[in-house]
Amino acid sequence: MEEMILEEPMEEREPVPALRFVLDVIVRPARAFTALAERGSRGWILIGLFVLIFSLTTIWVAAPIMQEKLVKSLQTVPQVQMEGVPRSKATPPAPPTPPPEVTQVVANPLFTVVIPSVSAFIGVILSWLLWAGVLHLLAVFLGGRSNFKTMFAAVVSASFPDGIRGLFQTIYILATHNIIQNPGLSGLVPLQPERSELNPMAMMQVPIGRILLHNFLARVDIFLVWRLFLLGLAVWATAQLSKRRAYLLVIGVWLLFTLLTLAPALISYTLFRNFAVMGG
């Protein structure tokens, strides 16, 4: 009897090989998440590294372009002030040169690369933890059999489309030397009026509803749909909920998080409008 009891753990199935798990997430995601819940795998670590790397490369390749645009925007400031001066008194000056200290700040890698990279890195990690924690608690509340460690691995694995998005954005920026102005579907509701770059106060003419819709659509693209699809399968497999409940749970959590991320846009718009009214 003792020998039989000792031999039982030897019958446990081995974890799924990491590369095979990554391939299954792309080709057979339901099978991948089921195997992750039953056998485990270190493939989620590879996916996590992939997502982190291409979340940072977009910042690295966009930094020089952002520096150029900031310097050009600084050069337009004096020209904007000239618009309110009568033409008889206004003499078109040569393109002004920004003060050296301002240029140094704009070109400082600390502000263009280091801080954005650290913020993005921490943001991705916190996003995984928040998603895993909320999905785990709600799945348990709905009667599922969730384990936080497995749920976290599944959430990281389901973020694979975010890495693909970062890869495509990096290629686009390198190929066109342009920053993506309207991500997702936000181009359907553009915010920038004509010559808004010369008149920042023109943005105050944009209704707040249009701004919120623009920011909401900026988060909607094919990679989001893919990620939500994978998250639904992840919750279904790891928490043992029905697919209907799993997808309703995932969509509900995404809507909640999206509404929370729109709050800063609403607050900044309100504050800026109040300052504009007080100053003018």
N, C-alpha and C positions, 0 to 999 in steps of 0.2 A: 504493500500500500504506500509506504514511504517513497519507494522508487517511482511509482506512478505519479505521485504528487509533485515530485521534483522534476519530472520530465514534462509537465504541462506547460511551464513557461517557454520551453524550447520550441513549442509549436506555434508561438506567436509569429505573425508574418513580418517580414523585414520592411523597413521604410521604403517608400518609392524613391528611386534614384533621382537626384536633383534635376538633371537635364531632361529626363523623361517627364518629370512633373511639369516643368516649364512648357514643354511641347504639348502636353495634354491640356494645359490651361488655354492654349491657343486653339487646338484642334478639337479636343473632347473635354470641355470644361466640367461637365457634370461628373464625368469619371474622375477627373483630377481632384475635385473637391471631396468626392466620396472617399477616394483613397487617402486624401489628407486627413479626413476625420477618423478613418478606421486604422490607418497604418502610419500616418505621419510622413513628412518629407522635409528635407532642408532646401528644397527648390524655392520655397517662399523667400529665403534669404537672397538668392540670386535675383529674384524679381524685385525685391526691395532695393538692392544695390543698383539695378538697372534704372528704376524709377528715380532714385536719388541723383544718379549721375546726370541723367538727361533733364532733370529739373534744374540742375546747376549750369549745364552747358548753355542753355538758352540765355542765362544771365551773362555768362562769360563772353559769348559772341555778340550780345547786344550792347555791352558796355561801351565799346568805342563809338558805336553809332549814336548812343544816347549822349555821349560827351559832345559830339559834333552838333547835335540838335540843340543842346543846351547853350552852347556858345553862340550859335546863330540866333537863338531866341533872345539872348542877352543883347546882341547887336541891334535888335529891332526895338528895344525899349525907348531910346531917345527919339526914334522916328515916330513912335506912337504919340509922344508928347508934342511933336511938331504939328500934328493934325489939327489941333485946336488953335493954332496961331494963324493970324491972317497971312495970306500969301505974300503981301507986300513987305512984311517984316520977317518972313521965314526964308532963309537961304538954305537950299538943300546942302547939308553937310556931307562930307565923305563918310563912308561906312565906319562907325565908331569902333574902337577897340576896347573890349572889356578890361577893367582893371586887372593887373597881374594876380592880385590875391584872389579875385573871383575866379579867374581861369584856373588857378591852382586848386581851388576847392572843387571845381567842376571836374578837373582831370585827376583828382586824388583817387587812387584805387580803393582806398578805405570806404569811400561813399558810393562808388560805382560798382565795385566787385565784392569786397569783403563783407560789408554789412548786408547787402541784398542776398549774398550766398548763404551766410549764416542764418538769416531770417527764413529763407526758403527751406533750408535743411531742417531747422527746428519746426517750421510750419508743417512740413510733410510728416514728420514723426508724430507731432501732436495730432494731426488729422487722423492718422492711423489709430492712435490710442483712443481718440474720442469716438470714432466710428465703431471700433471694436467694443468699447465699454458700453455705449448706448445700445448697440445691437445685441450684445450679450445680456444686458439687464432686461431689455424688452422681450427678447426671446424666452428667457426664463419666466417672465411675467405671463407670457402667452402659453406657457406649458411646455416649452421646448427643453431639451437637455443640452444646454450650452456649457462649454468650457472656455474661459476667457483666453487661455493660451492658444487653443485651437482656433478660436474666433479671430484672434489677432493675426495669426498666420494666414487665415483665409482672407481677411480684409487686405492685408499687404499683397497677397497673390492677386486679388481682384483689382488692384490698382495698376496692373500691367498696362492697360490702355493709356494711363497717364504718362508712362514712360514712352510709349509709341508717339503720343502727341508731342512730347518734348523733343523726340528725335526728329519728327517732321518740321517742327518749328525751328530747330537748330539748322537743318538743311535749308529751309526757306530763307532764314536771315543771312546765312553765309552766301547763298546763291544770288540774292537780290540786294543785299546790303541795305535792307529796310526792316524796320521794326513792325510787327503785326499791330495795326492800329485798331482793328475791329475784330477781336477774336470771337469764335463761335458764330452765333446768328445775330450778333449785335449790329452788323452792317445793315440789317433790315430796318433798324431804327437809329439812324445816325444822329449824333448830338452836335457835331461841329457845324455851326452856321458859316456862311461865307465870310472870309476874312476874320474869323474868330481868333486866329493867332495874333492879329494886330489889335484886337479889342476884346480882352478877357471878359469884360462886363457883359458882352453879348451872350455869354453862357447863362446869365441870369434870366434871359428871355425864354429859355427852354423850360417847359413845365416839369415839375418834379416827377409826375407820373411817367413821362417819357424817359427821364434819367433812370428811374428804377427799372423800367422795362428794358432799357439798354443794358444795364448791369446784369439783369436776370438772363437775358438772351446771350450775353457774353459767356455764360457758363454752360450753354447748351450747344453740343456738337455731337458728331458721331462717336467720338471717344467716350463721352459721358454715357450715351446709350449703351455702349459696349460694357462700360464699367458697372452700370446699374444691373445689367444682365448677369454679369459675373457675381456681383454681390448677392443677387437673389439666389443664385445657385449655391453660393457659399453659405448663406443662412439656412437654406433648405438642407444642405448636407451636414453641416456642423451642429445645428440646433435641432435637427429632425422635426422641422415644421413642414406643413404642406407647402407646395410651391406657391399657391395663392396667398397664403399668409406671409410667406417669406418675401414675396415681391411687394405686397402691400406695406409691409414693415420697412423695407428698404426705401421705397418711394416716399413714404411718410417722413422718414428720418432725413432724406435728402431735401425735401421741401422745407422742413424745419431749419436745417442748417443753411439752406440758401436764403431764406428769409432773414436769418440772423446776420448773414454776411452783407445784406442790403442795408442794414441799419447804419453802418458808417457813412455810406453815400448820402442817406437822408440827413444825418446829423451834420455832415460837412456842408451840404447844400444850405441847410437852415442857418448855420452859423455864418457862412459867407454872405448869405442874403441879408442877415441882420446887420453885419458889419458894413455892408454896402449901403444900407438904408441909413445907418447912423452917420456914415461918412459923407453921404451925399444928399 
